[in-house]
Amino acid sequence: MKKYRFLSLLLLFPMVLTLFTAPAAALEEPDLFCTNAVLLDANYNEVLYDKGAYEKAYPASTTKVMTALLVLEAIENGQLSPSTMVTAGPTRMQDIPSGAGYVVASLKEGEVMSVEDLLYCVMLPSAADAANVLAVEVDGTIEDFVAHMNRKAGELGCQNTHFTNTAGMHSEDHYSTAYDLALIFQAALEYDLFRTIIKTAAYTVPATNLSAERYFYNTNGLISNLWYSGYVYDKCIGGKTGNTDEAGRCLIAAAEDGDTLLISVVLGSGPMEQEGYEDLRQGQLVESKRLLEYGFNNFERVTITKGTEPVDKVAVTMSRQADEVNVKPQGSITRTLPKDMDLDAIETRIALFSQEVEAPVEEGQVLGVMTLSYEGEVYGKLDLVAVNSVERSELLYKKEQFISFFQDTWVQIVLAVVLLLAAFILLRLLVFRKKRRYRSGTGARSRSNYRGIRK
C-alpha cells in the first residue's frame, strides 16, 4: 500500500508544480480604478498598457497641453517669442462659467504679460483665462484657435478628439481619448521650454502693469509636495492635471529612466478606497505612479531575430544551375516587450512575392516577407532574401524569348495576316497559271484543226 501511495504522489508532483509555474508572458497588469488609461513608450510610440485607451472621454484641463503646443509652434516658426508681451483683451473669460470652480490667473483687461509667463500660468495652476489670452494672440480669435486645435489633433493622428474651448471646460462635444492625449503630450515634449515649465514646482510671475507678483504652484503632485503631499515620484519629468465632475480626476505624466521615456494618461480617476496610501483622495497620482512603475519594472527593449536558416524556397526558371533557391529572414525587429516574454512564442507568417522567380537571382534579393506577431498584434516584418545567387542560362533565356515572341497576340495576328495574304497570292498565281495553260491548250488545238480553204 505504501508503494502505491508513493507512486501516486510521484505522479501528482508534476501536476502540482504546474500550478505554481506561470506562463512566460503572463505579465500581471495593474488593476486601475480609473475609467480610461494608457501607458506609452514615447520613444517608439508603442502602447504597453491599455484600459479603454481609445474610448471617448472628457479631458478636462489636460486640454491645455494642446493650447501650449500651438503656442510653442508659434514660437518655433517666429510668429512669437517667449518674451513677446501680450495684452489681455475682453475675451479672456470667454467660455469660462463664473462660479464653476475653474482656475484663473485673474488677468485684467489691458494687463500685459509675456508669452512665457502666460504659459506658466496655463501649465502650473491651470489658468483658463491665460489660455484664452494666448489663443487670441496666436490666431486672432478663440474660435479660430479652437479650429486650429482640431486641425492639429488630426495632424498628430488623434482619431477621436474634438475641442470646443481652449482650457477644457466641460462640453458634451469636447472630448478626447487617453491615447490621443498621450500623442499630444508626446508632441509637446519635443520643446525644451515645455519640459522646463512642466518640471517646475513653483513659479513667480513678475508684477505687471496692473497686478503685483503672482505665485503659482504645480498642481502635479508627482513633481512637488507644494500642492499635494506624499506623492513625489523622482522619475517624473512633468505632466498636466485635469479635474471636473464629469471628467473625474485626470493626469498626463511623463517619466524617464535612463533611455526610456514613458507617458501615462489616467482619466476618470477619483477617491480610492485602498489601504497603503497617505491620501486616498488623489487617485490620479497613485495610479499614474503605479502605471509608470509597471512600465519601468516589467518592460525592456528587445531585438527579435529569426535566425539565418532557410525557412522556405522559391522555384527558379531560366537556369541550368538550380531549379529552386532557399530564402531566409534578414534583419531584426526591435520592440518594447515584457522582460519575461518567451520569444519563441512569437508567431511567424511567410508570404512569398511569387512561387517562382526568373533567373538571374542575386544573393540577398528580397523574395518575400515574414510577419511576426503575438496574440494577434503584429510586431513587424522581416525581408525574406535569397540565400545564394542563381545564374541565368542564356540558351534557355533566348529560347524563351523566341517562344514568347511568337506567343504575343499582335505577332500572331500579323503572322496570320501574312499567311492569309501569302495564301491568297499563291491561290491567285495557281488560278492564273491554270487559266494560262487552258488558254494555251485551246489555241494549240485550234491551230492543229485548221485545214485551209479549198478553191
Buried (B, 14 or more C-beta within 10 A) or exposed (E): EEEEEEEEEEEEEEEEEEEEEEEEBEBEEBEBBBBBBBBBBBBEEBBBBBBBBBBEBBBBBBBBBBBBBBBBBBBEEEEBEBEBEBBBBEBBBBBBEEEEEBBBBEBEEEBEBBBBBBBBBBBBBBBBBBBBBBBBBBBEEBBEBBEBBBEBBEEBEBEBBBBBBBBBBBBEEBBBBBBBBBBBBBBBBEBEBBBEBBBBBEBEBEEBEEBEEBEBBBBBBBBBEBBBEEBBBEBBBBBBBBBBEEBBBBBBBBBBBEEBBBBBBBBBBBEBEEEEBEBBEBBBBBBBBBBBBBBBEBBBBBEBEBEEEBBBBBEBBBBEBBEEBBBBBBEEBEBBBBEEBEBEEBEEEBEBEEEEBBBBBEEBBEBBBBBBBBEEEEBBBBBBBBBEBBBBBEEBBEEBEEEEEEEEEEEEEEEEEEEEEEEEEEEEEEEEEEEEEEEEEEEEEEEEEEEEEEE
